[in-house]
């Protein structure tokens, strides 16, 4: 069973690092095409949530102490980050294909704003995961 824990934790961490890392990179540099990263980011987010559910089941199902409350805050901020990316980045990237130059500039600004908001939320998520054991 320990092997399963190792694999699930590894997948959770790697997907989370990719999701948070690409979000922060795209948020910092508007010249990076956010639409290229949107689908992989959302795939990583799904993997993070699925493996997170398994980890909660393995290690936190029976209790809801201060550690679980901190992790729950991280979960909520991650869910909001995924929603923000879906609403702002996803909708803008779908409309980007047929847009003229002025509209593309506006849509890219919307995507950058979405990535920045999501990036800030994911920073809170990472802090919650990193510090939960200390509570």
C-alpha positions in Angstrom: 0.0 0.0 0.0 2.9 2.3 0.7 3.8 2.3 -3.1 0.3 3.6 -3.9 0.8 6.5 -1.4 4.1 7.3 -3.1 2.6 7.3 -6.6 -0.4 9.3 -5.6 1.6 11.9 -3.7 4.1 12.1 -6.6 1.3 12.7 -9.2 -0.3 15.3 -6.9 2.8 17.2 -6.4 4.0 17.1 -10.0 0.7 18.1 -11.4 0.4 20.9 -8.8 3.9 22.2 -9.6 3.1 22.3 -13.3 -0.3 24.0 -12.8 1.0 26.6 -10.4 4.3 27.1 -12.2 2.8 27.6 -15.6 0.2 29.9 -14.2 2.8 32.1 -12.5 5.0 32.1 -15.6 2.1 33.1 -17.9 0.9 35.7 -15.4 4.3 37.4 -15.2 5.0 37.5 -19.0 2.0 38.6 -21.2 4.0 37.7 -24.3 3.7 34.0 -23.4 0.6 32.7 -25.2 -1.8 31.7 -22.4 -4.0 29.8 -24.8 -1.2 27.3 -25.4 -1.1 26.4 -21.7 -4.8 26.5 -20.9 -5.7 22.9 -21.7 -2.6 21.4 -20.1 -3.2 23.6 -17.0 -6.8 22.4 -16.7 -5.7 18.8 -17.2 -3.1 19.2 -14.4 -5.8 20.8 -12.2 -8.1 17.8 -12.7 -5.2 15.5 -11.8 -4.5 17.6 -8.7 -8.1 17.4 -7.6 -8.4 13.6 -8.3 -5.2 12.8 -6.5 -6.1 15.2 -3.7 -9.4 13.4 -3.1 -7.4 10.1 -2.8 -4.9 11.7 -0.4 -7.7 13.1 1.7 -9.3 9.7 1.8 -6.0 8.0 2.7 -4.8 10.4 5.4 -7.5 12.8 6.6 -10.9 11.1 6.3 -11.5 10.4 10.0 -10.5 13.8 11.3 -11.1 17.5 10.8 -8.6 19.3 13.0 -6.6 22.4 12.4 -4.4 20.7 9.8 -7.5 19.7 7.8 -8.9 23.2 8.1 -5.7 24.7 6.6 -5.8 22.1 3.8 -9.5 22.8 3.2 -8.6 26.5 2.7 -6.0 25.4 0.1 -8.6 23.3 -1.6 -11.1 26.2 -1.8 -8.5 28.6 -3.2 -7.5 25.9 -5.8 -11.1 25.4 -6.8 -11.6 29.2 -7.2 -8.3 29.4 -9.2 -9.5 26.7 -11.6 -12.9 28.6 -11.9 -11.1 31.9 -12.6 -8.9 30.3 -15.3 -11.9 28.6 -16.9 -14.0 31.7 -16.8 -11.4 34.3 -17.9 -8.7 32.4 -19.7 -10.9 29.7 -21.2 -13.6 32.0 -22.5 -11.1 34.5 -24.0 -9.0 31.8 -25.6 -12.0 30.3 -27.4 -12.9 33.8 -28.8 -9.3 34.5 -29.8 -9.3 32.6 -33.1 -11.6 34.8 -35.1 -10.8 38.1 -33.5 -9.2 41.1 -35.1 -6.0 42.7 -33.7 -7.8 45.1 -31.3 -10.0 42.4 -29.9 -7.0 40.0 -29.6 -5.1 42.6 -27.5 -8.2 42.9 -25.2 -8.6 39.2 -25.0 -4.9 38.6 -24.2 -5.2 41.2 -21.4 -8.2 39.4 -20.0 -6.3 36.1 -20.1 -3.3 37.7 -18.3 -5.6 39.1 -15.7 -7.1 35.7 -15.2 -3.7 34.0 -14.9 -2.6 36.6 -12.3 -5.7 36.1 -10.2 -5.4 32.4 -10.4 -1.6 32.6 -9.7 -2.3 34.5 -6.5 -4.9 32.0 -5.4 -2.5 29.1 -6.2 0.2 30.8 -4.0 -2.2 30.6 -1.1 -2.9 27.0 -2.0 0.7 26.1 -2.0 1.3 27.9 1.3 -1.6 26.0 2.9 -0.2 22.6 1.7 3.3 23.5 2.8 2.3 24.7 6.3 -0.7 22.5 7.1 1.4 20.1 9.3 2.5 23.0 11.5 -1.1 23.7 12.7 
